[in-house]
């Protein structure tokens, strides 16, 4: 198995005798911001965790291992880095009866965020899945593991794309949750049989491997199928690259100032999606995260809201109008 591991001794304080499994699927090319994000996790998490980074080839394993050895030198946390070949071997065995799921793993690298976390932990073990651009600015704990279902972050506009795959989902009668953000997810295993059926309904091998957003469609379907809910969006904050944000950037406001405008004292995490991930290192240097608050208390989960065909159709009509008016060109950075 292609992996590098540092252990910190037996787990304590979890109530279950094991550490919380936290899995990040990423390539070494993300380290320019992910190194700071993973360091913030290790520094600020207030419960024992087992961090597992799933990556690509041997060079990625080596680079991420070196980065974690650097940021974790004072604490000696429990972490490991696993290459894709090792997870491929697990998938061949555990997904022997799900050929569509195995094909899906070899599509866009982001799609492996759905499959691989559940493959690298024991079946049925709760797992937290984090994006490499999720920053933890305060002392915090993750939310209690759900008995079943999926917990996801909330955002205003959803990322359910491409349009034709979403249309296929609606045509096939697949229920989708609205407002889902996939910076952080909590699951207790994946229903592989349902995922196999879903992927076949969505197009299987015809799914566009160029589109990372297919992952969001699958999560939205899993949410409605399995149940669960949204994390509290105040505590689990998703950066919104809204029209007002883009206008302020056009007017010269820098990234550190944009992050300072957010109320991060109440945030367990910041999903610094899009351009915001490029501001994190400078924000650290500016001292923006120097005085962490204590956010170790649990926060409430909100029920999922369905994404309707009517809202979907309206969304793309408005996009077409905005494109004709040149708004996207105006707001481009």
KAMOQUI-V609618 format. One record per helix or strand. SS is the DSSP state (alpha for helix, beta for strand). FROM is the first residue (numbers start at 1). TO is the last residue. If there is no record, write none. Layout:
SS,FROM,TO / SS,FROM,TO
This chain:
beta,3,6 / beta,20,25 / alpha,28,44 / beta,45,45 / beta,49,54 / alpha,58,71 / beta,78,82 / alpha,84,94 / alpha,99,105 / alpha,109,119 / beta,127,130 / beta,134,135 / beta,139,140 / beta,150,154 / alpha,163,171 / beta,177,177 / beta,180,187 / alpha,192,202 / alpha,204,206 / alpha,214,226 / beta,228,230 / beta,236,238 / alpha,243,250 / alpha,255,260 / alpha,264,266 / beta,269,271 / alpha,274,285 / beta,294,295 / beta,302,302 / beta,306,306 / alpha,309,325 / alpha,327,331
